[in-house]
């Protein structure tokens, strides 16, 4: 069965050869796409500081001076109260 020369799309007749030509033109762009970031800057931080996990694990001296670590909370020690001895109650 031969290929159709005309394709009907939305009630309009289109030549198959024209559709193939348009598709080839769309598949190969004429102009190259410009880069998104033309002036990339190199990261000069130490390797441990380049990621958030590294900055959290090994804070720098300036970060420690700006936000000094809080001392750990001391646990409250409960002491037993002295109870009156059990036994006979004092009578008044």
C-alpha positions in Angstrom: 0.0 0.0 0.0 1.6 3.3 -1.0 2.0 6.1 1.5 -0.6 8.9 1.4 0.4 12.1 -0.3 -2.1 14.2 1.7 -2.9 14.0 5.4 -6.1 15.6 6.8 -5.6 17.3 10.2 -8.4 19.2 11.8 -10.3 19.2 8.5 -7.4 20.7 6.5 -5.4 18.8 3.9 -1.6 19.0 4.3 1.0 17.5 1.9 3.0 14.7 3.6 6.3 15.9 1.9 5.7 19.4 3.4 5.2 18.0 6.9 8.4 16.0 6.6 10.3 19.1 5.4 9.0 21.1 8.4 9.9 18.4 10.8 13.5 18.2 9.5 13.9 22.0 9.8 12.6 21.9 13.4 14.9 19.0 14.4 18.1 20.8 13.4 18.4 24.3 15.0 20.0 27.0 12.9 21.7 28.8 15.8 23.6 27.2 18.6 22.2 27.9 22.0 24.2 30.4 24.0 25.5 29.1 27.4 23.4 30.0 30.4 26.4 31.1 32.5 29.1 32.8 30.6 31.2 33.9 33.5 31.5 30.9 35.8 33.4 31.7 39.0 35.7 29.1 40.6 34.9 28.2 44.1 38.0 29.1 46.2 36.7 27.7 49.5 38.4 24.7 51.1 37.0 21.3 49.9 35.3 20.7 53.3 33.4 24.1 53.1 32.0 23.7 49.6 29.0 21.7 50.7 26.5 22.5 53.5 27.2 19.2 55.2 30.9 20.1 55.4 30.2 23.6 56.7 28.0 22.1 59.4 30.5 19.4 60.3 33.6 21.7 60.4 32.7 25.3 61.1 35.3 27.9 60.5 36.9 30.1 63.1 34.8 33.1 62.0 31.6 31.1 62.3 32.5 30.1 65.8 33.2 33.6 66.8 30.0 35.0 65.4 27.8 32.2 66.9 29.5 30.9 70.0 28.4 27.4 70.9 25.9 27.2 73.7 27.1 25.3 76.8 25.3 22.0 77.4 22.4 22.1 79.8 23.2 20.7 83.2 21.0 17.9 84.4 19.0 18.6 87.4 19.8 16.2 90.2 16.9 15.4 92.5 17.7 14.9 96.1 15.6 12.9 98.5 13.8 14.9 101.1 14.2 13.8 104.7 11.0 12.2 105.8 9.8 11.8 109.3 10.3 8.3 110.6 7.4 6.0 110.2 5.7 4.7 113.3 3.8 6.2 116.0 2.4 9.7 115.3 3.2 12.4 117.9 0.2 13.3 120.0 -0.3 16.8 121.1 
